[in-house]
Amino acid sequence: MPIRLPVTGAYRFRECLTADDKLIEMAKIRITQVKSRIGKPENQKRTLDALGIRKLNHSVEHEATPQILGMVNKIKHLVRVENI
């Protein structure tokens, strides 16, 4: 029996297109580590690494996608987030 995908998922990409078929630019955020990773659980350390944050007071810029916002939510007590 074939797997049926929900209809709404197939059209999500189309919603991101403009009339000229160009992708709409997403909002950007700046993430800065303000607390130490020492003594924190391994999954939080890996989340910092996945975001590209290397050391204290290091900042990175990412697009505000749901995946990035979920990662930031996981380590919100260690970082400061600013809209650009």
C-alpha positions as CSV (number, residue, x, y, z in Angstrom):
1,M,0.0,0.0,0.0
2,P,1.5,3.4,-1.0
3,I,2.1,6.1,1.6
4,R,-0.1,9.1,1.2
5,L,1.4,12.5,2.0
6,P,-0.7,15.3,3.4
7,V,-1.7,17.7,0.7
8,T,-0.7,20.8,2.6
9,G,3.0,19.8,2.7
10,A,3.2,19.7,-1.1
11,Y,2.2,23.4,-1.5
12,R,4.4,24.9,1.2
13,F,7.3,25.6,-1.2
14,R,4.9,27.4,-3.6
15,E,3.8,29.7,-0.8
16,C,7.4,31.0,-0.5
17,L,7.6,32.1,-4.1
18,T,6.8,35.6,-5.3
19,A,5.1,36.5,-8.5
20,D,8.5,36.5,-10.3
21,D,9.2,33.0,-8.9
22,K,12.0,34.3,-6.7
23,L,12.4,33.2,-3.1
24,I,11.3,35.7,-0.5
25,E,14.3,36.6,1.7
26,M,13.8,35.4,5.3
27,A,14.5,37.5,8.4
28,K,18.0,37.3,9.8
29,I,19.0,36.9,13.4
30,R,22.3,37.3,15.3
31,I,23.0,34.8,18.0
32,T,25.6,35.5,20.6
33,Q,26.7,33.2,23.4
34,V,26.6,35.0,26.7
35,K,27.0,32.1,29.2
36,S,29.5,29.3,29.4
37,R,28.9,25.9,28.0
38,I,30.9,24.3,30.9
39,G,28.8,21.9,32.9
40,K,25.9,21.9,30.4
41,P,24.4,18.7,28.9
42,E,26.0,17.3,25.8
43,N,23.0,18.0,23.6
44,Q,23.2,21.7,24.4
45,K,26.9,21.8,23.6
46,R,26.2,20.0,20.3
47,T,23.5,22.6,19.5
48,L,26.0,25.4,20.0
49,D,28.4,23.6,17.7
50,A,25.7,23.1,15.1
51,L,24.9,26.8,15.1
52,G,28.6,27.6,14.6
53,I,29.1,29.2,18.0
54,R,32.7,28.5,19.2
55,K,33.3,30.5,22.3
56,L,31.9,33.0,24.8
57,N,30.8,36.3,23.2
58,H,31.1,34.8,19.7
59,S,28.3,35.8,17.3
60,V,26.9,34.2,14.2
61,E,24.1,35.3,11.8
62,H,21.5,32.9,10.5
63,E,18.2,33.1,8.7
64,A,15.2,32.8,11.0
65,T,14.0,29.4,9.8
66,P,11.9,27.1,12.1
67,Q,14.9,24.8,12.5
68,I,17.2,27.5,13.7
69,L,14.6,29.0,16.0
70,G,14.0,25.6,17.5
71,M,17.8,25.2,18.2
72,V,17.9,28.7,19.7
73,N,14.9,27.8,21.9
74,K,16.8,24.8,23.2
75,I,19.7,26.9,24.4
76,K,17.9,30.2,25.1
77,H,19.5,30.4,28.6
78,L,23.0,30.5,27.0
79,V,22.5,32.9,24.2
80,R,21.2,36.4,23.3
81,V,19.2,36.8,20.0
82,E,18.9,40.0,18.0
83,N,16.9,40.7,14.9
84,I,18.9,42.2,12.1
